Amino acid sequence: MADNFAYMNFNALDNIAGSEGLKSYHGTGAVTGKEYNALVIREDTVFTVLTIVDKNGATINELTAAGLSGITLKQGEYIPAGLGAKITAFTISSGSVLAY
């Protein structure tokens, strides 16, 4: 079983474990100038902006790419940036999230 650990991507495990800490955002407002690996929805939340920069430096409107425009995300949902990517901006119109 120990050999299996040799094949794990420990960077991914660090991201899932929140090794870089977390920040709570609630209410309305834009978050920019930060980089996060993932968001966890704390209460039903609606985004008007959700931007990811992928590992190649391309900026992605995740609301459009993932079909999340106008959708209420439910408490407990996990929104990962993706391998080598970062969430670089988001605007909450209602709800709250934990950003990792």
Backbone bond lengths (Angstrom), bond angles and torsions (degrees), N, CA, C in turn:
res aa  C-N    CA-C-N  psi(-1)  N-CA   C-N-CA  omega(-1)  CA-C   N-CA-C  phi
1 M - - - 1.442 - - 1.523 111.51 -
2 A 1.317 118.19 -33.69 1.453 121.24 179.78 1.518 111.35 -60.16
3 D 1.343 117.70 -32.53 1.457 120.62 178.71 1.528 111.96 -62.19
4 N 1.324 118.16 -30.45 1.458 121.33 178.89 1.521 111.77 -61.87
5 F 1.319 116.71 -33.14 1.456 119.93 -179.11 1.520 111.77 -66.66
6 A 1.312 117.48 -26.93 1.457 121.12 179.48 1.521 111.47 -63.92
7 Y 1.302 117.23 -23.84 1.465 121.15 -177.05 1.519 113.02 -95.71
8 M 1.322 118.58 -5.27 1.460 120.90 -178.56 1.518 110.64 -75.74
9 N 1.292 115.38 148.16 1.463 121.08 174.67 1.518 107.20 -90.10
10 F 1.321 117.24 99.88 1.451 120.42 -174.95 1.521 112.30 -67.08
11 N 1.348 118.08 -25.63 1.460 119.24 174.78 1.523 110.53 -62.01
12 A 1.319 117.00 -42.34 1.464 120.44 178.22 1.517 110.78 -64.16
13 L 1.321 117.02 -40.64 1.462 119.95 178.42 1.527 110.99 -64.61
14 D 1.324 116.81 -39.51 1.462 120.38 176.65 1.522 110.93 -60.28
15 N 1.330 116.76 -40.97 1.467 120.81 179.04 1.520 111.12 -63.13
16 I 1.322 116.27 -47.10 1.460 120.43 -179.07 1.524 110.66 -63.77
17 A 1.331 116.09 -36.49 1.462 120.90 -178.68 1.526 112.57 -76.71
18 G 1.330 117.39 -9.21 1.460 119.67 179.88 1.509 112.94 71.93
19 S 1.342 116.98 35.65 1.460 120.94 -174.58 1.520 113.96 -63.94
20 E 1.329 117.80 -16.42 1.468 121.08 178.74 1.524 111.67 -95.24
21 G 1.327 117.69 9.65 1.456 121.30 179.45 1.516 112.18 87.61
22 L 1.320 115.12 -174.27 1.465 120.15 -178.73 1.521 110.12 -146.82
23 K 1.321 114.23 163.41 1.459 121.82 175.72 1.516 107.03 -139.88
24 S 1.321 115.37 140.02 1.463 121.24 178.73 1.522 109.52 -97.59
25 Y 1.325 115.81 134.81 1.466 122.21 175.26 1.515 107.82 -126.09
26 H 1.317 117.27 131.53 1.463 120.74 177.96 1.520 109.46 -142.13
27 G 1.319 114.09 159.90 1.462 119.23 -177.44 1.510 110.65 77.41
28 T 1.319 114.97 -161.85 1.454 120.01 -176.35 1.521 110.40 -97.65
29 G 1.292 115.35 157.98 1.454 120.32 176.04 1.516 112.24 139.44
30 A 1.342 113.79 159.30 1.456 121.29 -179.22 1.525 110.32 -93.89
31 V 1.317 115.72 141.53 1.466 122.68 174.01 1.524 106.40 -117.36
32 T 1.327 116.12 118.47 1.465 121.69 178.00 1.522 108.31 -138.69
33 G 1.316 116.27 169.42 1.449 120.48 178.24 1.517 114.37 72.28
34 K 1.310 117.46 15.00 1.472 124.04 178.82 1.517 108.10 -125.18
35 E 1.326 115.93 161.79 1.464 121.27 173.82 1.526 109.17 -132.43
36 Y 1.329 115.35 125.43 1.452 121.08 -179.18 1.522 110.36 -127.27
37 N 1.337 115.45 151.70 1.464 122.09 177.79 1.517 112.50 -85.51
38 A 1.329 117.26 -28.41 1.461 120.74 -175.46 1.524 110.48 -164.26
39 L 1.311 114.74 160.45 1.466 122.60 172.69 1.520 107.95 -124.22
40 V 1.328 115.88 141.93 1.458 121.93 171.87 1.523 106.64 -118.32
41 I 1.304 116.29 128.82 1.462 122.12 -177.11 1.525 108.80 -78.30
42 R 1.347 116.39 121.39 1.474 121.34 -178.22 1.524 112.05 -86.98
43 E 1.306 116.58 -32.82 1.467 122.87 176.32 1.520 106.00 -148.65
44 D 1.307 118.13 163.70 1.460 120.30 -178.43 1.527 109.17 -46.75
45 T 1.347 115.91 127.29 1.465 121.70 -170.45 1.520 110.81 -135.57
46 V 1.338 114.58 141.31 1.461 122.13 174.11 1.525 107.85 -120.73
47 F 1.327 115.70 129.85 1.456 122.07 175.81 1.518 109.68 -102.48
48 T 1.327 116.82 144.78 1.460 120.80 169.29 1.527 110.22 -106.10
49 V 1.331 116.71 -16.84 1.469 123.49 174.60 1.524 107.81 -141.12
50 L 1.326 116.37 136.18 1.465 122.25 172.17 1.525 106.43 -150.44
51 T 1.336 115.52 103.86 1.462 121.69 -173.57 1.516 110.58 -113.42
52 I 1.322 115.06 133.36 1.463 122.29 177.19 1.525 108.00 -123.16
53 V 1.332 116.15 138.77 1.461 121.34 170.30 1.522 106.58 -106.36
54 D 1.337 115.32 120.58 1.465 118.90 -175.44 1.524 111.66 -80.25
55 K 1.325 116.41 178.56 1.467 121.66 -174.82 1.520 112.89 -63.79
56 N 1.332 117.56 -18.33 1.461 121.82 177.86 1.522 112.62 -94.83
57 G 1.342 116.67 1.44 1.460 120.64 179.31 1.513 114.77 88.91
58 A 1.327 117.65 4.54 1.467 121.15 178.56 1.517 110.16 -78.40
59 T 1.328 116.27 136.91 1.465 122.10 177.86 1.524 108.94 -89.40
60 I 1.331 115.63 129.37 1.463 121.81 -176.34 1.515 109.76 -121.38
61 N 1.330 116.35 129.30 1.458 121.72 170.90 1.531 105.77 -81.76
62 E 1.322 116.38 97.95 1.463 121.23 -173.64 1.522 112.49 -67.74
63 L 1.328 117.53 -26.42 1.466 119.26 177.36 1.522 110.32 -61.77
64 T 1.326 115.93 -42.25 1.461 120.51 178.32 1.521 111.08 -75.55
65 A 1.337 116.36 -47.74 1.465 120.99 -175.48 1.525 112.29 -61.03
66 A 1.333 117.33 -37.07 1.468 121.06 -177.39 1.528 112.98 -100.21
67 G 1.326 117.27 2.74 1.463 119.90 179.78 1.521 113.27 68.52
68 L 1.342 116.33 36.69 1.465 120.54 -176.76 1.528 114.28 -103.15
69 S 1.324 117.83 2.17 1.467 120.32 -179.99 1.521 110.74 -61.76
70 G 1.336 116.18 127.44 1.452 121.11 177.69 1.517 114.45 73.22
71 I 1.325 117.62 7.83 1.462 122.41 -178.30 1.528 109.54 -95.81
72 T 1.320 116.00 138.14 1.464 120.28 172.71 1.517 108.02 -88.58
73 L 1.335 115.62 116.30 1.461 120.22 176.27 1.519 108.30 -81.40
74 K 1.299 116.56 138.29 1.458 122.42 -173.13 1.528 112.16 -91.98
75 Q 1.319 115.20 152.80 1.454 122.67 179.51 1.525 110.50 -49.90
76 G 1.334 115.99 132.80 1.451 122.18 177.36 1.519 114.93 94.46
77 E 1.324 117.53 -12.25 1.462 118.72 179.52 1.524 110.12 -67.09
78 Y 1.335 115.43 146.83 1.459 123.97 -176.46 1.520 108.32 -114.36
79 I 1.333 116.61 125.10 1.462 121.73 -178.71 1.534 107.92 -116.04
80 P 1.327 118.47 99.51 1.465 120.12 179.53 1.524 111.16 -84.41
81 A 1.327 116.32 150.72 1.464 120.42 175.05 1.523 110.29 -73.12
82 G 1.310 116.98 -34.10 1.457 121.63 -176.50 1.519 110.27 110.22
83 L 1.300 116.63 163.17 1.459 122.86 -176.33 1.526 111.10 -59.70
84 G 1.307 117.23 119.58 1.459 122.35 178.53 1.509 114.75 75.72
85 A 1.316 118.13 3.58 1.462 122.50 -177.70 1.526 110.34 -105.72
86 K 1.327 116.46 165.34 1.463 122.48 178.01 1.526 109.49 -137.01
87 I 1.320 115.75 142.79 1.458 121.25 169.50 1.521 105.64 -80.23
88 T 1.331 117.35 119.22 1.462 121.28 -172.80 1.524 114.01 -109.97
89 A 1.314 117.45 -14.21 1.469 120.25 178.68 1.517 109.72 -161.33
90 F 1.340 115.11 143.10 1.454 119.88 170.78 1.517 109.02 -156.31
91 T 1.315 113.78 152.46 1.455 121.16 175.60 1.516 107.42 -129.23
92 I 1.323 115.12 126.66 1.458 121.95 179.23 1.525 108.32 -98.88
93 S 1.333 117.14 126.29 1.472 118.77 173.84 1.519 111.29 -92.13
94 S 1.339 115.89 -24.26 1.471 120.75 171.74 1.515 107.70 -161.19
95 G 1.341 115.62 148.54 1.444 120.64 177.16 1.510 113.01 106.83
96 S 1.354 115.26 -164.07 1.464 120.56 179.45 1.517 110.15 -156.50
97 V 1.340 115.25 155.09 1.452 121.73 -178.80 1.521 110.84 -139.91
98 L 1.325 115.57 159.53 1.454 123.07 165.84 1.517 106.03 -106.12
99 A 1.326 116.62 127.77 1.458 121.42 -179.71 1.534 108.61 -106.18
100 Y 1.322 115.65 129.98 1.469 122.29 -179.71 1.511 110.46 -115.57
